[in-house]
Amino acid sequence: MVCCLMKRKRKGSTGGIAHTILRTNSDSQREILYEDKDSSVPIFDVNDIFDATGNFSLGNKLGQGGFGSVYKGVLFDGQEIAVKRLSQTSRQGIEEFKNEVRLVSKLQHKNLARLFGCCIHGDEKMLVYEYLQNRSLDFFIFDSRMKIIHRDLKASNVLLDAAMNPKISDFGLARLFGEDQTEANTNRVVGTYGYMSPEYAMGGLYSTKSDAFSFGVLTLEILSGRRSNQCHQESPSISLIAHVWELWKEGRAMDIVDSSTLGGSDSTDQVMTRCIQIGLLCVQESPVDRPTMSDVVFMLGNATTLPSPKKPAFILQGKYDDMDTITTGSSAIPSTNRVTLSTLVPR
């Protein structure tokens, strides 16, 4: 299968990492990797990946999701990496793999997890990322001209480096938008229950306001220290969004702030209250009412007067509390694991 192995130093976005380039006789593999002529993602030799990860040893395993598992590795030049190994039974197949390679290879920003390269060998499909020491946000934004809808922004997809700087990862479900495009529709709804906006979860309509909704949920999770789909002792039948909304209406919004979160002084409490208000503005039911992410950045950095948030989405009895959901058309099917899920599509 392998007809030639060669070493080379690649300059530029990968920081001078020494890559092993794998050339194969397989036209189908070349089509998979080079379908996008603008893509210049380095291709790793599968043996180097096995060596770097200790044959994907359990001790090097960093986490697991619907796509498969992630392992820490160290290349022969000492470079630490994180290898995203797609499971052969994963519902995220070759289309998501190609999508992530195509999109992330074109992006350069300090808050995006850097893609060093990829590897395809037989049924194995792997993505090689920079290693971030503090893993993902739930374990403890960008200057690109392209407009991208992430569609799966959540705590486990925000990774943290040694200095606790956040970096967004996992672009397998992302979609590109044109400069003048505002929304799009899909018959294949994918994402994670608790983070999906109502218009997307129920109608397949997504836009930049979809990611704004997810950001709002993430903001409320950070402030409260609770998962969005977790039951609450104070109100066990409602979601985090509904719980925050009730406290906001009662003038007790600060009650949701986690005791381990900075607080106590009047100035800090004002900041916390402002962040709660921004979070609620992002999760409003109508996408028209939600701020854009550029608006959010401005509101966070400037002491401007904020509008009063309207009723959030999903103010419902939480019969699916602490569960993720597969959404197919207008129906919702509960699932007991916390992974990214999608409709069943034959591979």
Buried (B, 14 or more C-beta within 10 A) or exposed (E): EEEEEEEEEBEEBBEEBBBBBBBBEBEEBBEBBEEBEEBEBBBBBBBBBBBBBBEBEEEBBBBEBBBBBBBBBBBEEEBEBBBBBBBEEBBBBEEBBBBBBBBBBBBEEEEBBBBBBBBBBEEEBBBBBBBBEBBBBBEEBBEEEEBBBBBBBBBBBBBBBEEEEBBBBBBBBBBBBEEEEEBBEBEEBBBBBBBBBBBBBBBBBBBBBBBBBBBBBBBBBBBBEBBBBBBBEEBEEBBBBBBBBBBBEEEEBBBBBEEEBEBEEEEEBEBBBBBBBBBBBBBBBEBEBBBBBEBBEEBEEEEEEBEEBEEBBBEEEBEBBEBBBBBBEEEBEEBEEBBBBBBEEEE
